[in-house]
Amino acid sequence: MRKRGGLMAELDRRREEEALAWVRRVEDPEFSEWEAHAAWLEADPRNLTMFNRVSTLIDEATAGLALAGPVPPPDKLEPVNDNLHPVVARRRWRGAAGIAVAAGIVGLVVAPQLHHAPGALETIATPPGITRSLALADGTRVALNGDTGLRLDPAQPRMVTLTRGEAYFEVVHDATRPFVVHAGGGVVRDVGTAFNVALDEGAAEIAVQEGTVLAGQEGQATRLGAGQGARIAADGRTTMIARVEPVSVGDWRNGRLSFRDVSLERVVRDLSRSLGEPVTLDPLLSGRRFTGVVMLDADHDRTVHRLAAIMGLAVARAGHGWHLSPAKR
């Protein structure tokens, strides 16, 4: 048994090293081995799990680190915004910083506690293409995608409203006070878990990574566990959606957009939010469906052209963005 345990540990260590190598390579703007990367992910389900685990570890541990230059000592940190709880602007990791974190060399920087006017609502907003991470007063962590708005009430620290966009929540459990997210026409009540909420055309889509949430109007809520999701329409009606892969929930935090049988219109909306530049669709493509993963490259033009190539579409520059249309035969 000890030999078997040692062998499994060795295999896990090798898989972790391979995952770290792929994470580093994918971040390279010149990376082009997408077919090899996909083959490695598909060779064993544990490869995808390890890839996500390593990239998430690096991404979260380096949140708030500047792209260049030393990190100032805690007593010299300044608030990002006087109207917010301690907020850390999230950045993509690069080079040596990412490698150091993967090796376990992580420094913790704590922002100073800020004070607020009694009864004043707080609004946190991100522009398209910019993500942000923050810690709420109760310790709950929230990651905001680009073009996202979140409203907080200091008098009710366990309740937030997602006014637009997409956010990922890691909730601190409190049996006496459930954490509540208002989104569109629905409500999500957390029972201590990690989940993602996205607003799309008035509807709220919830995907649970771990734990349990209650999604829907009070008295008619649907219980969702890890790997489950639901869509709450603007009128409050809740419908279950296909099962989701837990490791892919909130994938946008790691530079990936995961889709399962969604409209191409939804894909370009999410892509526009993440890139910060508009991607439009020819009406002739209305109704096309897409399943797959879109890797968000530092080179946005490359990202859009890769999606077009996968779907056999034509792509052209349109102002500050791109336009997708049927490929000419």
Short mmCIF file of the C-alpha atoms (twelve columns), coordinates in Angstrom:
data_MODEL
# 
_entry.id   MODEL 
# 
loop_
_atom_site.group_PDB 
_atom_site.id 
_atom_site.type_symbol 
_atom_site.label_atom_id 
_atom_site.label_alt_id 
_atom_site.label_comp_id 
_atom_site.label_asym_id 
_atom_site.label_seq_id 
_atom_site.Cartn_x 
_atom_site.Cartn_y 
_atom_site.Cartn_z 
_atom_site.pdbx_PDB_model_num 
ATOM 1   C CA . MET A 1   0.000   0.000  0.000   1 
ATOM 2   C CA . ARG A 2   2.842   2.353  0.807   1 
ATOM 3   C CA . LYS A 3   4.349   1.696  -2.646  1 
ATOM 4   C CA . ARG A 4   1.019   2.390  -4.313  1 
ATOM 5   C CA . GLY A 5   0.574   5.558  -2.244  1 
ATOM 6   C CA . GLY A 6   4.072   6.677  -3.171  1 
ATOM 7   C CA . LEU A 7   3.404   6.041  -6.852  1 
ATOM 8   C CA . MET A 8   0.161   8.041  -6.762  1 
ATOM 9   C CA . ALA A 9   1.933   10.907 -5.007  1 
ATOM 10  C CA . GLU A 10  4.638   10.853 -7.677  1 
ATOM 11  C CA . LEU A 11  2.040   10.886 -10.465 1 
ATOM 12  C CA . ASP A 12  0.229   13.816 -8.830  1 
ATOM 13  C CA . ARG A 13  3.523   15.676 -8.514  1 
ATOM 14  C CA . ARG A 14  4.298   15.131 -12.186 1 
ATOM 15  C CA . ARG A 15  0.791   16.198 -13.191 1 
ATOM 16  C CA . GLU A 16  1.202   19.362 -11.116 1 
ATOM 17  C CA . GLU A 17  4.524   20.133 -12.801 1 
ATOM 18  C CA . GLU A 18  2.976   19.566 -16.230 1 
ATOM 19  C CA . ALA A 19  0.032   21.820 -15.341 1 
ATOM 20  C CA . LEU A 20  2.380   24.577 -14.171 1 
ATOM 21  C CA . ALA A 21  4.348   24.298 -17.404 1 
ATOM 22  C CA . TRP A 22  1.166   24.616 -19.471 1 
ATOM 23  C CA . VAL A 23  -0.058  27.600 -17.427 1 
ATOM 24  C CA . ARG A 24  3.240   29.378 -18.050 1 
ATOM 25  C CA . ARG A 25  3.185   28.587 -21.771 1 
ATOM 26  C CA . VAL A 26  -0.444  29.596 -22.327 1 
ATOM 27  C CA . GLU A 27  0.300   33.014 -20.781 1 
ATOM 28  C CA . ASP A 28  2.978   33.603 -23.427 1 
ATOM 29  C CA . PRO A 29  1.622   35.997 -26.104 1 
ATOM 30  C CA . GLU A 30  3.428   33.881 -28.727 1 
ATOM 31  C CA . PHE A 31  1.818   30.608 -27.614 1 
ATOM 32  C CA . SER A 32  0.405   28.608 -30.522 1 
ATOM 33  C CA . GLU A 33  0.251   24.976 -29.330 1 
ATOM 34  C CA . TRP A 34  -3.498  24.971 -28.730 1 
ATOM 35  C CA . GLU A 35  -4.067  21.527 -30.210 1 
ATOM 36  C CA . ALA A 36  -1.342  19.995 -28.019 1 
ATOM 37  C CA . HIS A 37  -2.752  21.776 -24.983 1 
ATOM 38  C CA . ALA A 38  -6.273  20.506 -25.726 1 
ATOM 39  C CA . ALA A 39  -4.935  16.968 -26.215 1 
ATOM 40  C CA . TRP A 40  -3.217  17.093 -22.811 1 
ATOM 41  C CA . LEU A 41  -6.397  18.338 -21.121 1 
ATOM 42  C CA . GLU A 42  -8.503  15.639 -22.742 1 
ATOM 43  C CA . ALA A 43  -6.030  12.826 -22.039 1 
ATOM 44  C CA . ASP A 44  -7.135  12.609 -18.400 1 
ATOM 45  C CA . PRO A 45  -9.929  14.509 -16.559 1 
ATOM 46  C CA . ARG A 46  -7.460  15.064 -13.714 1 
ATOM 47  C CA . ASN A 47  -5.293  17.160 -16.020 1 
ATOM 48  C CA . LEU A 48  -8.041  19.779 -16.401 1 
ATOM 49  C CA . THR A 49  -8.649  19.751 -12.639 1 
ATOM 50  C CA . MET A 50  -4.930  20.267 -11.929 1 
ATOM 51  C CA . PHE A 51  -4.590  22.953 -14.629 1 
ATOM 52  C CA . ASN A 52  -7.453  24.930 -13.083 1 
ATOM 53  C CA . ARG A 53  -6.112  24.423 -9.574  1 
ATOM 54  C CA . VAL A 54  -2.621  25.668 -10.436 1 
ATOM 55  C CA . SER A 55  -3.818  28.653 -12.494 1 
ATOM 56  C CA . THR A 56  -6.318  29.632 -9.792  1 
ATOM 57  C CA . LEU A 57  -3.653  29.398 -7.074  1 
ATOM 58  C CA . ILE A 58  -1.334  31.675 -9.011  1 
ATOM 59  C CA . ASP A 59  -4.091  34.084 -10.046 1 
ATOM 60  C CA . GLU A 60  -5.555  34.510 -6.557  1 
ATOM 61  C CA . ALA A 61  -2.227  34.645 -4.742  1 
ATOM 62  C CA . THR A 62  -0.936  37.394 -7.027  1 
ATOM 63  C CA . ALA A 63  -4.139  39.444 -6.944  1 
ATOM 64  C CA . GLY A 64  -3.170  43.028 -6.245  1 
ATOM 65  C CA . LEU A 65  0.499   42.688 -7.135  1 
ATOM 66  C CA . ALA A 66  1.705   45.352 -9.537  1 
ATOM 67  C CA . LEU A 67  2.899   44.208 -12.932 1 
ATOM 68  C CA . ALA A 68  6.263   45.793 -12.241 1 
ATOM 69  C CA . GLY A 69  8.139   47.258 -9.322  1 
ATOM 70  C CA . PRO A 70  8.229   46.353 -5.624  1 
ATOM 71  C CA . VAL A 71  5.141   45.985 -3.455  1 
ATOM 72  C CA . PRO A 72  4.968   48.789 -0.855  1 
ATOM 73  C CA . PRO A 73  4.900   47.792 2.812   1 
ATOM 74  C CA . PRO A 74  1.412   47.557 4.391   1 
ATOM 75  C CA . ASP A 75  1.724   50.828 6.294   1 
ATOM 76  C CA . LYS A 76  2.185   52.686 3.008   1 
ATOM 77  C CA . LEU A 77  -0.740  51.195 1.121   1 
ATOM 78  C CA . GLU A 78  -3.451  53.644 0.131   1 
ATOM 79  C CA . PRO A 79  -7.178  52.908 -0.340  1 
ATOM 80  C CA . VAL A 80  -8.253  52.310 -3.914  1 
ATOM 81  C CA . ASN A 81  -11.508 54.186 -3.320  1 
ATOM 82  C CA . ASP A 82  -12.650 55.951 -0.171  1 
ATOM 83  C CA . ASN A 83  -16.181 54.633 -0.655  1 
ATOM 84  C CA . LEU A 84  -15.286 50.951 -0.755  1 
ATOM 85  C CA . HIS A 85  -14.388 48.186 1.633   1 
ATOM 86  C CA . PRO A 86  -10.728 47.120 1.315   1 
ATOM 87  C CA . VAL A 87  -10.407 46.523 -2.405  1 
ATOM 88  C CA . VAL A 88  -7.555  44.990 -4.322  1 
ATOM 89  C CA . ALA A 89  -7.343  45.611 -8.050  1 
ATOM 90  C CA . ARG A 90  -6.749  42.274 -9.770  1 
ATOM 91  C CA . ARG A 91  -3.966  41.906 -12.302 1 
ATOM 92  C CA . ARG A 92  -2.689  39.159 -14.530 1 
ATOM 93  C CA . TRP A 93  0.429   37.484 -13.177 1 
ATOM 94  C CA . ARG A 94  3.551   37.465 -15.286 1 
ATOM 95  C CA . GLY A 95  6.909   35.713 -15.354 1 
ATOM 96  C CA . ALA A 96  8.887   35.394 -12.144 1 
ATOM 97  C CA . ALA A 97  6.034   36.524 -9.900  1 
ATOM 98  C CA . GLY A 98  3.858   33.630 -11.070 1 
ATOM 99  C CA . ILE A 99  6.671   31.104 -10.674 1 
ATOM 100 C CA . ALA A 100 7.455   32.278 -7.147  1 
ATOM 101 C CA . VAL A 101 3.842   31.903 -6.091  1 
ATOM 102 C CA . ALA A 102 3.603   28.435 -7.617  1 
ATOM 103 C CA . ALA A 103 6.618   27.473 -5.557  1 
ATOM 104 C CA . GLY A 104 4.876   28.663 -2.415  1 
ATOM 105 C CA . ILE A 105 6.699   31.983 -1.983  1 
ATOM 106 C CA . VAL A 106 3.675   34.179 -1.332  1 
ATOM 107 C CA . GLY A 107 3.576   37.497 0.538   1 
ATOM 108 C CA . LEU A 108 0.307   38.648 2.122   1 
ATOM 109 C CA . VAL A 109 -0.551  42.341 1.804   1 
ATOM 110 C CA . VAL A 110 -3.499  43.652 3.809   1 
ATOM 111 C CA . ALA A 111 -5.220  46.910 2.851   1 
ATOM 112 C CA . PRO A 112 -6.244  49.236 5.695   1 
ATOM 113 C CA . GLN A 113 -9.826  49.190 7.000   1 
ATOM 114 C CA . LEU A 114 -11.870 52.050 5.582   1 
ATOM 115 C CA . HIS A 115 -14.746 53.932 7.177   1 
ATOM 116 C CA . HIS A 116 -18.095 54.808 5.627   1 
ATOM 117 C CA . ALA A 117 -20.849 57.298 6.213   1 
ATOM 118 C CA . PRO A 118 -23.742 55.639 8.108   1 
ATOM 119 C CA . GLY A 119 -26.505 54.427 5.795   1 
ATOM 120 C CA . ALA A 120 -24.626 55.260 2.581   1 
ATOM 121 C CA . LEU A 121 -24.992 52.698 -0.195  1 
ATOM 122 C CA . GLU A 122 -21.747 51.734 -1.899  1 
ATOM 123 C CA . THR A 123 -21.444 50.978 -5.589  1 
ATOM 124 C CA . ILE A 124 -18.511 49.093 -7.037  1 
ATOM 125 C CA . ALA A 125 -18.173 49.092 -10.808 1 
ATOM 126 C CA . THR A 126 -15.629 47.755 -13.274 1 
ATOM 127 C CA . PRO A 127 -15.267 48.952 -16.869 1 
ATOM 128 C CA . PRO A 128 -15.280 46.406 -19.719 1 
ATOM 129 C CA . GLY A 129 -12.061 44.417 -19.841 1 
ATOM 130 C CA . ILE A 130 -11.066 45.102 -16.217 1 
ATOM 131 C CA . THR A 131 -11.614 42.629 -13.349 1 
ATOM 132 C CA . ARG A 132 -11.428 43.303 -9.625  1 
ATOM 133 C CA . SER A 133 -11.314 41.381 -6.361  1 
ATOM 134 C CA . LEU A 134 -12.477 42.550 -2.952  1 
ATOM 135 C CA . ALA A 135 -13.165 41.309 0.554   1 
ATOM 136 C CA . LEU A 136 -16.440 42.250 2.226   1 
ATOM 137 C CA . ALA A 137 -16.754 43.161 5.893   1 
ATOM 138 C CA . ASP A 138 -17.746 39.579 6.861   1 
ATOM 139 C CA . GLY A 139 -14.736 38.067 5.081   1 
ATOM 140 C CA . THR A 140 -16.632 36.968 1.973   1 
ATOM 141 C CA . ARG A 141 -14.497 37.315 -1.157  1 
ATOM 142 C CA . VAL A 142 -15.967 38.608 -4.407  1 
ATOM 143 C CA . ALA A 143 -14.387 38.724 -7.872  1 
ATOM 144 C CA . LEU A 144 -16.000 41.092 -10.392 1 
ATOM 145 C CA . ASN A 145 -15.718 40.503 -14.121 1 
ATOM 146 C CA . GLY A 146 -15.406 43.373 -16.582 1 
ATOM 147 C CA . ASP A 147 -18.414 45.689 -17.063 1 
ATOM 148 C CA . THR A 148 -19.900 44.626 -13.728 1 
ATOM 149 C CA . GLY A 149 -21.728 46.565 -11.018 1 
ATOM 150 C CA . LEU A 150 -22.242 45.560 -7.388  1 
ATOM 151 C CA . ARG A 151 -24.224 47.526 -4.788  1 
ATOM 152 C CA . LEU A 152 -23.512 47.142 -1.067  1 
ATOM 153 C CA . ASP A 153 -25.305 48.369 2.039   1 
ATOM 154 C CA . PRO A 154 -22.987 48.685 5.072   1 
ATOM 155 C CA . ALA A 155 -26.032 48.224 7.307   1 
ATOM 156 C CA . GLN A 156 -26.602 44.775 5.764   1 
ATOM 157 C CA . PRO A 157 -23.130 43.309 5.165   1 
ATOM 158 C CA . ARG A 158 -24.546 39.881 4.243   1 
ATOM 159 C CA . MET A 159 -26.604 41.222 1.337   1 
ATOM 160 C CA . VAL A 160 -25.464 42.561 -2.059  1 
ATOM 161 C CA . THR A 161 -27.118 43.419 -5.375  1 
ATOM 162 C CA . LEU A 162 -25.558 42.538 -8.715  1 
ATOM 163 C CA . THR A 163 -26.764 45.354 -10.962 1 
ATOM 164 C CA . ARG A 164 -25.020 44.184 -14.132 1 
ATOM 165 C CA . GLY A 165 -22.300 41.863 -15.344 1 
ATOM 166 C CA . GLU A 166 -20.873 38.843 -13.572 1 
ATOM 167 C CA . ALA A 167 -19.382 38.046 -10.163 1 
ATOM 168 C CA . TYR A 168 -17.908 35.061 -8.359  1 
ATOM 169 C CA . PHE A 169 -18.548 34.667 -4.621  1 
ATOM 170 C CA . GLU A 170 -16.630 32.730 -1.964  1 
ATOM 171 C CA . VAL A 171 -18.907 33.084 1.035   1 
ATOM 172 C CA . VAL A 172 -17.942 32.824 4.680   1 
ATOM 173 C CA . HIS A 173 -20.508 30.528 6.278   1 
ATOM 174 C CA . ASP A 174 -22.787 31.907 8.994   1 
ATOM 175 C CA . ALA A 175 -25.662 29.594 9.944   1 
ATOM 176 C CA . THR A 176 -27.591 32.458 11.537  1 
ATOM 177 C CA . ARG A 177 -27.272 34.864 8.588   1 
ATOM 178 C CA . PRO A 178 -27.363 33.488 5.034   1 
ATOM 179 C CA . PHE A 179 -25.507 35.509 2.417   1 
ATOM 180 C CA . VAL A 180 -27.990 36.933 -0.116  1 
ATOM 181 C CA . VAL A 181 -27.366 38.100 -3.687  1 
ATOM 182 C CA . HIS A 182 -30.121 40.002 -5.515  1 
ATOM 183 C CA . ALA A 183 -29.726 39.658 -9.276  1 
ATOM 184 C CA . GLY A 184 -32.290 40.584 -11.916 1 
ATOM 185 C CA . GLY A 185 -35.661 39.147 -10.952 1 
ATOM 186 C CA . GLY A 186 -34.214 36.577 -8.562  1 
ATOM 187 C CA . VAL A 187 -32.489 36.014 -5.268  1 
ATOM 188 C CA . VAL A 188 -29.611 33.666 -4.448  1 
ATOM 189 C CA . ARG A 189 -29.244 32.566 -0.809  1 
ATOM 190 C CA . ASP A 190 -25.977 30.943 0.099   1 
ATOM 191 C CA . VAL A 191 -25.654 28.155 2.631   1 
ATOM 192 C CA . GLY A 192 -21.837 28.465 2.698   1 
ATOM 193 C CA . THR A 193 -20.258 27.882 -0.702  1 
ATOM 194 C CA . ALA A 194 -18.583 29.238 -3.828  1 
ATOM 195 C CA . PHE A 195 -20.701 30.184 -6.831  1 
ATOM 196 C CA . ASN A 196 -20.904 32.410 -9.896  1 
ATOM 197 C CA . VAL A 197 -23.759 34.749 -10.878 1 
ATOM 198 C CA . ALA A 198 -24.052 36.340 -14.325 1 
ATOM 199 C CA . LEU A 199 -26.719 38.747 -15.553 1 
ATOM 200 C CA . ASP A 200 -27.600 38.306 -19.211 1 
ATOM 201 C CA . GLU A 201 -30.462 40.174 -20.878 1 
ATOM 202 C CA . GLY A 202 -32.330 40.565 -17.597 1 
ATOM 203 C CA . ALA A 203 -31.931 36.941 -16.498 1 
ATOM 204 C CA . ALA A 204 -29.560 35.698 -13.806 1 
ATOM 205 C CA . GLU A 205 -27.540 32.538 -14.353 1 
ATOM 206 C CA . ILE A 206 -26.153 30.772 -11.300 1 
ATOM 207 C CA . ALA A 207 -23.483 28.065 -11.305 1 
ATOM 208 C CA . VAL A 208 -22.308 26.397 -8.087  1 
ATOM 209 C CA . GLN A 209 -18.722 25.296 -7.615  1 
ATOM 210 C CA . GLU A 210 -19.057 23.881 -4.111  1 
ATOM 211 C CA . GLY A 211 -21.603 23.818 -1.289  1 
ATOM 212 C CA . THR A 212 -25.277 24.687 -1.690  1 
ATOM 213 C CA . VAL A 213 -27.381 27.709 -2.668  1 
ATOM 214 C CA . LEU A 214 -31.104 28.415 -2.874  1 
ATOM 215 C CA . ALA A 215 -31.955 30.183 -6.138  1 
ATOM 216 C CA . GLY A 216 -35.269 31.855 -6.971  1 
ATOM 217 C CA . GLN A 217 -38.044 33.810 -5.363  1 
ATOM 218 C CA . GLU A 218 -38.635 33.334 -1.648  1 
ATOM 219 C CA . GLY A 219 -40.900 30.347 -1.052  1 
ATOM 220 C CA . GLN A 220 -40.186 28.966 -4.530  1 
ATOM 221 C CA . ALA A 221 -36.413 28.627 -4.400  1 
ATOM 222 C CA . THR A 222 -34.551 25.764 -6.058  1 
ATOM 223 C CA . ARG A 223 -31.748 24.077 -4.124  1 
ATOM 224 C CA . LEU A 224 -28.529 23.818 -6.149  1 
ATOM 225 C CA . GLY A 225 -25.470 21.786 -5.211  1 
ATOM 226 C CA . ALA A 226 -21.941 21.629 -6.608  1 
ATOM 227 C CA . GLY A 227 -21.968 21.151 -10.368 1 
ATOM 228 C CA . GLN A 228 -25.521 22.432 -10.773 1 
ATOM 229 C CA . GLY A 229 -26.841 25.631 -12.268 1 
ATOM 230 C CA . ALA A 230 -30.095 27.505 -12.836 1 
ATOM 231 C CA . ARG A 231 -31.443 30.469 -14.777 1 
ATOM 232 C CA . ILE A 232 -33.761 32.967 -13.106 1 
ATOM 233 C CA . ALA A 233 -35.771 34.912 -15.669 1 
ATOM 234 C CA . ALA A 234 -36.534 38.609 -15.229 1 
ATOM 235 C CA . ASP A 235 -40.031 37.667 -14.000 1 
ATOM 236 C CA . GLY A 236 -38.566 35.455 -11.275 1 
ATOM 237 C CA . ARG A 237 -39.252 32.077 -12.899 1 
ATOM 238 C CA . THR A 238 -36.446 29.602 -12.247 1 
ATOM 239 C CA . THR A 239 -35.392 26.853 -14.644 1 
ATOM 240 C CA . MET A 240 -32.624 24.306 -14.210 1 
ATOM 241 C CA . ILE A 241 -29.811 24.301 -16.747 1 
ATOM 242 C CA . ALA A 242 -27.449 21.520 -17.784 1 
ATOM 243 C CA . ARG A 243 -24.948 20.340 -15.225 1 
ATOM 244 C CA . VAL A 244 -21.778 22.388 -15.054 1 
ATOM 245 C CA . GLU A 245 -18.231 21.240 -14.442 1 
ATOM 246 C CA . PRO A 246 -17.359 22.564 -10.949 1 
ATOM 247 C CA . VAL A 247 -13.768 23.351 -11.916 1 
ATOM 248 C CA . SER A 248 -14.998 25.562 -14.775 1 
ATOM 249 C CA . VAL A 249 -17.255 27.750 -12.595 1 
ATOM 250 C CA . GLY A 250 -15.901 31.298 -12.637 1 
ATOM 251 C CA . ASP A 251 -13.345 30.331 -15.292 1 
ATOM 252 C CA . TRP A 252 -13.220 33.932 -16.501 1 
ATOM 253 C CA . ARG A 253 -11.042 34.693 -13.437 1 
ATOM 254 C CA . ASN A 254 -8.318  32.576 -15.013 1 
ATOM 255 C CA . GLY A 255 -8.544  33.902 -18.553 1 
ATOM 256 C CA . ARG A 256 -10.975 31.325 -19.894 1 
ATOM 257 C CA . LEU A 257 -14.627 31.524 -20.948 1 
ATOM 258 C CA . SER A 258 -16.385 28.145 -20.774 1 
ATOM 259 C CA . PHE A 259 -19.639 27.582 -22.668 1 
ATOM 260 C CA . ARG A 260 -22.003 24.659 -23.033 1 
ATOM 261 C CA . ASP A 261 -24.631 24.824 -25.774 1 
ATOM 262 C CA . VAL A 262 -25.171 28.594 -25.655 1 
ATOM 263 C CA . SER A 263 -26.104 30.990 -28.426 1 
ATOM 264 C CA . LEU A 264 -23.325 32.693 -30.336 1 
ATOM 265 C CA . GLU A 265 -24.937 35.988 -29.300 1 
ATOM 266 C CA . ARG A 266 -24.191 35.074 -25.667 1 
ATOM 267 C CA . VAL A 267 -20.602 34.206 -26.539 1 
ATOM 268 C CA . VAL A 268 -19.904 37.589 -28.153 1 
ATOM 269 C CA . ARG A 269 -21.563 39.441 -25.254 1 
ATOM 270 C CA . ASP A 270 -19.335 37.671 -22.731 1 
ATOM 271 C CA . LEU A 271 -16.304 38.130 -24.952 1 
ATOM 272 C CA . SER A 272 -16.969 41.866 -25.289 1 
ATOM 273 C CA . ARG A 273 -17.239 42.198 -21.501 1 
ATOM 274 C CA . SER A 274 -13.973 40.351 -20.914 1 
ATOM 275 C CA . LEU A 275 -11.948 42.009 -23.677 1 
ATOM 276 C CA . GLY A 276 -13.246 45.513 -23.094 1 
ATOM 277 C CA . GLU A 277 -13.742 45.899 -26.855 1 
ATOM 278 C CA . PRO A 278 -16.993 45.205 -28.741 1 
ATOM 279 C CA . VAL A 279 -17.506 42.000 -30.691 1 
ATOM 280 C CA . THR A 280 -20.591 42.061 -32.933 1 
ATOM 281 C CA . LEU A 281 -22.381 39.354 -34.859 1 
ATOM 282 C CA . ASP A 282 -23.913 39.238 -38.327 1 
ATOM 283 C CA . PRO A 283 -27.707 38.639 -38.103 1 
ATOM 284 C CA . LEU A 284 -27.247 35.629 -40.401 1 
ATOM 285 C CA . LEU A 285 -25.478 33.876 -37.515 1 
ATOM 286 C CA . SER A 286 -28.423 34.292 -35.157 1 
ATOM 287 C CA . GLY A 287 -29.323 30.977 -33.574 1 
ATOM 288 C CA . ARG A 288 -25.897 29.374 -33.970 1 
ATOM 289 C CA . ARG A 289 -24.884 27.437 -30.846 1 
ATOM 290 C CA . PHE A 290 -21.460 27.009 -29.291 1 
ATOM 291 C CA . THR A 291 -19.864 24.595 -26.841 1 
ATOM 292 C CA . GLY A 292 -16.232 24.981 -25.888 1 
ATOM 293 C CA . VAL A 293 -13.617 27.111 -24.133 1 
ATOM 294 C CA . VAL A 294 -12.373 30.482 -25.363 1 
ATOM 295 C CA . MET A 295 -8.892  31.343 -24.097 1 
ATOM 296 C CA . LEU A 296 -8.480  35.063 -23.444 1 
ATOM 297 C CA . ASP A 297 -5.145  36.006 -24.936 1 
ATOM 298 C CA . ALA A 298 -3.251  39.195 -24.116 1 
ATOM 299 C CA . ASP A 299 -3.518  39.833 -27.840 1 
ATOM 300 C CA . HIS A 300 -7.275  40.436 -28.196 1 
ATOM 301 C CA . ASP A 301 -7.149  40.261 -31.965 1 
ATOM 302 C CA . ARG A 302 -5.692  36.787 -31.674 1 
ATOM 303 C CA . THR A 303 -8.461  35.722 -29.274 1 
ATOM 304 C CA . VAL A 304 -11.238 36.755 -31.661 1 
ATOM 305 C CA . HIS A 305 -9.535  35.228 -34.702 1 
ATOM 306 C CA . ARG A 306 -9.095  31.946 -32.812 1 
ATOM 307 C CA . LEU A 307 -12.827 31.802 -32.051 1 
ATOM 308 C CA . ALA A 308 -13.644 32.605 -35.676 1 
ATOM 309 C CA . ALA A 309 -11.333 29.841 -36.876 1 
ATOM 310 C CA . ILE A 310 -12.906 27.288 -34.526 1 
ATOM 311 C CA . MET A 311 -16.404 28.113 -35.789 1 
ATOM 312 C CA . GLY A 312 -15.494 28.590 -39.442 1 
ATOM 313 C CA . LEU A 313 -16.431 32.270 -39.461 1 
ATOM 314 C CA . ALA A 314 -15.015 35.387 -41.068 1 
ATOM 315 C CA . VAL A 315 -13.765 38.185 -38.843 1 
ATOM 316 C CA . ALA A 316 -13.096 41.829 -39.664 1 
ATOM 317 C CA . ARG A 317 -12.152 44.907 -37.703 1 
ATOM 318 C CA . ALA A 318 -15.135 47.156 -36.916 1 
ATOM 319 C CA . GLY A 319 -14.132 50.413 -35.271 1 
ATOM 320 C CA . HIS A 320 -12.468 49.563 -31.962 1 
ATOM 321 C CA . GLY A 321 -13.776 46.004 -32.074 1 
ATOM 322 C CA . TRP A 322 -14.532 43.094 -34.395 1 
ATOM 323 C CA . HIS A 323 -17.431 41.796 -36.481 1 
ATOM 324 C CA . LEU A 324 -18.086 38.089 -37.040 1 
ATOM 325 C CA . SER A 325 -19.900 36.954 -40.175 1 
ATOM 326 C CA . PRO A 326 -20.397 33.772 -42.229 1 
ATOM 327 C CA . ALA A 327 -17.266 32.730 -44.068 1 
ATOM 328 C CA . LYS A 328 -17.398 33.266 -47.818 1 
ATOM 329 C CA . ARG A 329 -17.331 30.085 -49.844 1 
# 
